């Protein structure tokens, strides 16, 4: 009997619970999906922890490209967990999770510094960090324009103040919602503590991946125990460039995973949206920027190197 893929297992859970009333649907889905999430993590060779909009999909696209070329795999087939290892067992499995929302919190709880020792804590673990100010803006775009109703339902279920994506402005989302900037700061601080307690773990910053993509990607491959030539890495970086991925997304090239085209008429709904470091300043007034930056300066762990934030050379433009 063939073994079902991780993706198919998730689809079956969603389909089997789809007709249930909302409260029963959520109650049924969360433990089943949490069990699957833990299973994926337990079978993985590399655990990628990253809040949505930290560059997770971009990183997976470049890693996927390396194996696509080496093993002659289809360009449209992205490696999210076992898509490649099922065809070539020697290809490492990956597990990418935010480790905090709904069923994905199961992995985060297992990796927490105060959790009992378990096999997950001895795997290669990477925290993909990003300036929480840039995450906050991109997270707003994701939550209001791209997030599936299924995921949004599960996230909202665990919030003290559920978010109506059709009636929330960016400032309210970023500054005052339960998953806005203060939460993102706590998220990064918590993972900094947890990563420090793990024997095979590293923090990789989105900004470093953007500034020096090839060398940072090589560092990630070293953590995985994988070896690719400079030429192979350079080709994967070129394929994963902003311009190329944006072009492919606009053409509807990606039919699965997080790169699926949502609304070709709305640039802010694209998965490959801007990739701009410090782009948050384009969306708020100077006074709002000062307030947000003060929050980060006063509360974010210095281990990430994001603080103190220097004032911009030119004043930010309002939205």
N, C-alpha and C positions, 0 to 999 in steps of 0.2 A: 504494500500500500504506500503510495507516495506521501512524503511529509509535506504538509502545507507550509508555504512561505510565511514569514512574519507579517507581510503586508496583507495577505489573504486572511490570516487569522483576525486581524483588526477589522477588516471589512465584514467578516462573518459576525463578529460581536456587534458591530453597528447595525447590521441588517436585522439580526435576530431580536434586537431591542427597540427597533425603530417605531413599531406600532404601539408601544406602551405609553401610558400617560406620562407627562413630563417628570413628575417626582419619582415614579417607579423606573422610568427609563434611566435617569441619572443614578439612582441607587443600584441598578443592575449593571450599568456600564462601568462605573468607576472601579470596583474591585476586579472585574474581569480584565479591563484594560491595564490596570496596575500590575496584575499578574503577568500579562504579556510583556509589559515594559521591563519588568524585572528579569524575565526570561531572556529578552533581547540583550539586556546589559550583561547578564551572566555568561552569555555565549560570545560576547564581543571581545576583541583584542584591544580596542581603544574606546574609551568612553569620552565623548565630547560633551562638556557641560557648557551651556550658553543660553542666556536669556534671548527670546525672540528678538531679531533685528541686531544681533551682534556679529553677523557675518557667517553664521552657521551654514547656510545654503551655499554661499560662495565658496567656503572652504570645502564642503562636500563635492561641489562641482569640480574643483581642481583635483582633489584626490581621486574622484571618479575618472577624470580624464586620463590620469596616469595609467590606470588599469585598463581603460578602454583601449588605449593605444598599444599597450604591452600585450594584451590578450585578445585583441580584435573584437571587443565587445561593442554593442550598438551605442551610438552617441546618445540616443534618447533614454537609455537605461541608466538612471542615476543610482548610485550605491547608498542606500539609507541604512541597511543592516546586513541582510544576507543575500541581496540580489546578485552579487558577484560570486560569493563563496559557494553558492549552490551550483554554479557552473564550473568554478575552479576553486576547489577547497583550499588551495594554498593562498588565496587572496584573503587578507585579514578582514574580519568582520568589524563593523563600526556600530556604535550606538550613540546617537545624538539626542540629548534631552535637555529641557530647561531645568529639570529637577525640582520644580516647585509647584507648578499649576496642576490641580486635579490629580489624575492618575500618575502623572510624571513625577509627582512628589515622592513616590515610592522609592525611586532611585536616590533622590536627594536625602531621604531619611536614612537609607542604608549607608551612604557615604559620609554622614555627619560625624564630626569629630567625637561626639559623645555617644555614638551608636556602638553596639557590640561589634567585635571583630567579625568580618565575613569576607567571602572571596572577592567581592567587588572592590574592597579596599586595597587589594593587592594587584589590581589591574593597572594598566597605563591609563591615567586620567588627565584630561586637559581641560582647563577652564578657559574658554574663549571670552575675554573681557572686552568691554567697550565703554567709552565715556558715557555715564548714565544720562547725561544731557542729550546726547545724540540718540541713544536708545529710546528715550522718552518720546521724542518727536516721531521717530520711525515706528515705534510701538503704537502710537496713536493712529498713524496711517494704516498699519496692519490691522489693528483691532476694529477700526471703523470701515475699512474698505476691502480687506482681503480675508479676514478670519472666517472660517466656515462656521455655519450656525451650530454645528455639533460641538466644536471646540469652545465656541463662545458660551454656549449653554453650560458646559462643564466648568469653565472658569468662573462664570458669574455665580454658579451655585455655591461656591466657597467664599464669596466676597460678602462682607457685612453690608456693603452698599452696591448692589448689582448695577452694571453700567448699561445704559440704553445707547447703543452706538449711533442711533439715528438722531439723538438729541443731546449730544455732549460736544462742547467746544474743546479745542486743543488745550487752552489754558486750564480749564477745569479738569481735564483728564490728566495733564502733566503735573499740575500743582496739588490737586485735592483728591483725586480718585484713589481707591485702595491699591491700585497697581501703577500709580504714577511715580514721580521722581523719588519721594521719600522711601517707597517700597523698593525701588531699584537700587538705591544706596544700601539699604539693609541687605538686599539680595547679594550684592557684590561683597559686602563686608563679611557676610556669613560664609560665602564660598571661599573667601581668602583664608579664613580660619580653618575650614575643612580641608582645603587643598594642602595647607602647611602640614597637616597631620598625616597625610598619605605618603607612602614610601616611593611611589612611582608617579608623581604628579607634577604638572607644570602650569603656569599661567602664561597664556599667549594673548597679547593685546591685538585687537582689530586694527588699531592704528599702526602697529609695527608690521602687521600682515599687509596693510595697504601701502606703507612706505617702502618696505623692503620685502616684497612678496616672495621672491625665490628663496632667499636665505631663511625666512621665517617658515616657509613651507618645508624646507629641508630639515629644520629643527623639529617640526611636527613628525615628519617621517622617521627621524632618528628615535623619537619617543615611541613610535610604533614598532621599531626594530626593522624598518624597511629601507631598502637602498635603491635609489634612482640616480641616474647620471644628471649632470648639470643641464645637458641638452634636453633630457626628458622633462625635467622640472621647468625649464624655460618654456617649452612647448605647452605644458599644462597651464602655466601662468598666462601665456598669451591667449589661449583658448578661454580661460576664465576671466579675461579682462572685462572691465565694465562695459566698454563699447560692444564687445562681441556678445556677452550675455544679454545685454539690453536689446540688441538686434534680434537675437534668437527668441527672446521672450515676446517681442513685438510681433514676430512672424508666427507665433503660436507653435514654436518648435517643440516646447516641452509639454508633454501630455500627461505627466504624472509628477507627483512630488510637489514641493513648495513653489516651483517655478511656473506653474500653469497660469496662462494669461487670464486676467479677470475682466478688465475694462480697457480696451485699447484707446479709448478717448480720454482717459484720465491718467496722466503721467504719475500722479501721486498714488495710484493703486498698483503700480508695477512692483513686483518683488525686487527687481534691480531698479531702485528708485533714483538715488542720487550718489550714494557712496562718498559723501562729502564729510570730511573730518571738521567738526566745529560748525556744521550746517544748522544747528539748532538756533543760532543767532539770527537766522533769516526769518524766523517765524514769530519773534516776540519783540516787544518794545524794549528800548534800552533799560528802563526801570524793571521790567519783568526779567530780562536777562540777568541783571544784577542780583535780583532776589533768588533766582534759580542757582546761579553760580555760588552765592553765599551758602546755600544749602549744601552744595557739594563740598565746598572748601571746609565747612565746619564739621561735616559728618563722614565723608568718605575716607576709607583707610588710605594712608599714603603709599601703601605697598604697590598700588597700581600706577603711581606716577602721574596721576591726573591733577593733583593738587599741589600747590595753590594754582588756581586758574588765573592767568594773566588777562587783563582787560584787552579787548580787541583794539586793533589799530584804528579802525573806523567804526563809527556807531552802527549798531545793528539796525536793520530795517524792520518796521512793524509788519504785521500780517493783515 
